[in-house]
């Protein structure tokens, strides 16, 4: 609603809109659900209202709400730098992942404020990432503060290299195919829950808009 109001002011339209959210992404799971909602609102209303704002302008409106909003506005798999607004498109394998939800909430703000969080880490490049360097400075802090996340990481690591989504709380691992991910899903111990998902290089929203 905040982004819709800001967009309305920016393009000077008298149009309105009814917004309904079917929330299925767990809150506090580090999956960017709220940021995706904000980005979808900006992109969709820019089209519906005929505002004609360029992507860069929409990103400027979105980044004020969250560092991961621009990549959702962009709608393509990308390497993000700066505060999330400097994007380089990437073409990644659209592989299967097992996403495990430990059942706890992680406060991103508190993680960033934690005195034990590593600061000023050495930058990595796209080449480093593609070569397998997938570090996350937040993992050590979240593991220490949230035992459920630590347990989920340790359990999932028995099947494949496990990583945390941003500041968590969810964790994920890449599998060779959907069948292998589904087999691991059957073993997820309670009270954890899991879901098999597939990577996508292009946002379904952008595909829909492109098709008219």
C-alpha positions as CSV (number, residue, x, y, z in Angstrom):
1,X,0.0,0.0,0.0
2,X,2.9,2.4,0.8
3,X,4.5,1.7,-2.6
4,X,1.2,2.1,-4.4
5,X,0.6,5.5,-2.7
6,X,4.1,6.6,-3.6
7,X,3.8,5.5,-7.2
8,X,0.4,7.3,-7.5
9,X,2.1,10.5,-6.3
10,X,5.1,10.0,-8.6
11,X,3.0,9.5,-11.8
12,X,0.2,11.9,-10.8
13,X,-2.6,9.5,-11.7
14,X,-6.2,9.7,-10.3
15,X,-6.6,5.9,-10.8
16,X,-7.1,3.6,-7.8
17,X,-6.8,-0.1,-7.1
18,X,-8.0,-2.8,-4.8
19,X,-5.1,-5.0,-3.4
20,X,-5.5,-8.4,-2.0
21,X,-2.7,-10.6,-0.8
22,X,-2.8,-14.4,-0.5
23,X,0.1,-14.8,1.9
24,X,1.8,-18.2,1.5
25,X,5.4,-17.4,2.2
26,X,6.3,-17.7,5.9
27,X,7.1,-14.4,7.6
28,X,10.7,-14.1,9.0
29,X,11.9,-16.9,6.7
30,X,14.3,-14.8,4.7
31,X,12.5,-15.4,1.4
32,X,11.7,-11.9,0.4
33,X,7.9,-12.3,0.5
34,X,7.2,-8.7,1.6
35,X,9.8,-7.3,-0.8
36,X,8.3,-9.3,-3.7
37,X,4.8,-8.0,-2.8
38,X,6.1,-4.4,-2.9
39,X,7.9,-5.0,-6.2
40,X,4.9,-6.7,-7.8
41,X,2.7,-3.8,-6.8
42,X,5.0,-1.2,-8.4
43,X,5.5,-3.2,-11.6
44,X,1.9,-4.2,-12.0
45,X,0.5,-0.7,-11.2
46,X,3.0,1.0,-13.4
47,X,1.5,-1.1,-16.3
48,X,-2.1,-0.9,-15.2
49,X,-2.1,2.8,-14.6
50,X,0.0,3.5,-17.7
51,X,2.6,5.5,-15.7
52,X,5.3,4.6,-18.1
53,X,8.1,4.9,-15.5
54,X,11.4,3.3,-16.4
55,X,12.7,0.3,-14.4
56,X,15.4,2.4,-12.8
57,X,12.8,4.8,-11.5
58,X,10.8,2.0,-10.1
59,X,13.9,0.6,-8.4
60,X,14.5,3.9,-6.7
61,X,11.0,3.9,-5.4
62,X,11.4,0.3,-4.2
63,X,14.9,0.4,-2.6
64,X,13.6,2.7,0.1
65,X,11.5,-0.1,1.4
66,X,14.2,-2.9,1.2
67,X,17.5,-3.8,-0.4
68,X,16.0,-6.8,-2.2
69,X,13.1,-5.0,-3.7
70,X,15.1,-3.9,-6.9
71,X,15.9,-7.4,-8.0
72,X,12.2,-8.4,-7.8
73,X,11.4,-5.3,-9.9
74,X,14.1,-6.2,-12.4
75,X,12.5,-9.7,-12.7
76,X,15.7,-11.6,-13.8
77,X,18.3,-13.6,-11.9
78,X,21.0,-11.1,-11.1
79,X,24.2,-10.5,-9.2
80,X,23.4,-7.6,-6.8
81,X,25.9,-5.0,-5.5
82,X,25.7,-1.6,-3.7
83,X,22.6,-1.8,-1.5
84,X,20.9,-4.1,-4.0
85,X,20.2,-1.7,-6.8
86,X,23.3,-2.5,-9.0
87,X,22.3,-5.6,-10.9
88,X,24.1,-7.7,-13.4
89,X,22.0,-10.3,-15.2
90,X,23.0,-14.0,-14.7
91,X,21.8,-17.2,-16.4
92,X,21.7,-19.9,-13.8
93,X,20.7,-23.5,-14.0
94,X,17.0,-23.7,-13.0
95,X,17.6,-26.6,-10.7
96,X,15.6,-28.1,-7.8
97,X,16.0,-27.1,-4.2
98,X,14.7,-28.4,-0.9
99,X,13.7,-25.5,1.3
100,X,13.5,-26.3,5.0
101,X,11.6,-24.1,7.5
102,X,12.8,-24.5,11.1
103,X,9.6,-23.0,12.5
104,X,11.2,-19.9,14.1
105,X,11.4,-16.2,13.2
106,X,14.7,-14.4,12.7
107,X,14.7,-10.6,13.1
108,X,16.9,-9.2,10.3
109,X,17.5,-6.0,12.1
110,X,18.9,-7.7,15.2
111,X,21.2,-9.8,13.1
112,X,22.7,-6.8,11.4
113,X,23.1,-5.1,14.8
114,X,24.7,-8.1,16.4
115,X,28.3,-7.2,17.6
116,X,29.5,-10.6,16.6
117,X,28.5,-10.2,12.9
118,X,31.5,-10.1,10.6
119,X,32.0,-6.6,9.1
120,X,33.8,-5.5,6.0
121,X,34.2,-9.0,4.4
122,X,36.3,-9.2,1.3
123,X,34.2,-8.8,-1.8
124,X,33.6,-11.8,-4.0
125,X,33.1,-11.7,-7.8
126,X,30.6,-13.4,-10.1
127,X,33.4,-15.7,-11.1
128,X,34.0,-16.6,-7.4
129,X,30.3,-17.4,-6.9
130,X,30.1,-19.6,-10.0
131,X,33.2,-21.4,-8.8
132,X,31.4,-22.3,-5.6
133,X,32.1,-19.6,-3.1
134,X,28.8,-19.1,-1.4
135,X,29.6,-17.5,1.9
136,X,27.1,-15.9,4.2
137,X,28.4,-13.6,7.0
138,X,25.1,-14.0,8.9
139,X,25.2,-17.7,9.3
140,X,27.5,-17.9,12.3
141,X,25.4,-15.3,14.2
142,X,22.1,-16.9,13.4
143,X,23.3,-20.4,14.2
144,X,24.4,-19.2,17.6
145,X,21.3,-17.3,18.4
146,X,18.7,-19.7,16.9
147,X,19.2,-23.4,17.7
148,X,16.4,-24.4,15.3
149,X,18.2,-22.9,12.4
150,X,21.4,-24.6,13.4
151,X,19.6,-28.0,13.6
152,X,18.0,-27.5,10.2
153,X,21.4,-26.6,8.6
154,X,23.0,-29.7,10.2
155,X,20.2,-32.0,9.2
156,X,20.0,-30.8,5.6
157,X,23.8,-31.0,5.2
158,X,23.5,-34.7,5.5
159,X,22.0,-34.7,2.0
160,X,23.7,-31.8,0.2
161,X,25.6,-28.5,1.0
162,X,23.2,-26.5,3.1
163,X,22.9,-22.7,3.1
164,X,20.8,-20.1,4.8
165,X,18.5,-17.7,2.9
166,X,19.9,-14.3,3.8
167,X,19.5,-13.9,7.5
168,X,17.2,-17.0,7.7
169,X,15.3,-18.6,9.1
170,X,14.9,-21.0,6.2
171,X,17.7,-23.1,4.8
172,X,18.1,-24.7,1.5
173,X,20.1,-27.1,-0.6
174,X,20.5,-27.8,-4.3
175,X,19.7,-31.2,-5.7
176,X,20.5,-32.9,-9.0
177,X,16.8,-33.2,-9.8
178,X,13.3,-32.9,-8.4
179,X,13.1,-36.6,-7.6
180,X,16.2,-36.5,-5.3
181,X,14.8,-33.4,-3.6
182,X,11.5,-35.1,-3.1
183,X,13.2,-38.1,-1.5
184,X,14.9,-35.8,1.0
185,X,11.6,-34.0,1.7
186,X,10.1,-37.2,3.0
187,X,12.8,-37.3,5.7
188,X,12.3,-33.8,7.0
189,X,11.9,-34.2,10.8
190,X,9.2,-32.5,12.8
191,X,8.7,-29.8,13.8
192,X,10.6,-28.7,10.7
193,X,8.6,-28.5,7.4
194,X,9.9,-28.4,3.9
195,X,8.9,-27.8,0.3
196,X,10.6,-28.6,-3.0
197,X,11.0,-25.5,-5.2
198,X,12.6,-24.8,-8.6
199,X,14.9,-21.9,-9.5
200,X,13.6,-19.5,-12.2
201,X,15.7,-17.0,-14.1
202,X,12.8,-14.9,-15.1
203,X,9.9,-13.7,-13.0
204,X,6.4,-15.0,-14.0
205,X,5.1,-11.5,-13.5
206,X,7.4,-10.2,-16.2
207,X,6.6,-13.1,-18.5
208,X,2.9,-12.3,-18.1
209,X,3.3,-8.7,-18.8
210,X,5.5,-9.5,-21.9
211,X,2.7,-11.8,-23.3
212,X,0.1,-9.0,-22.9
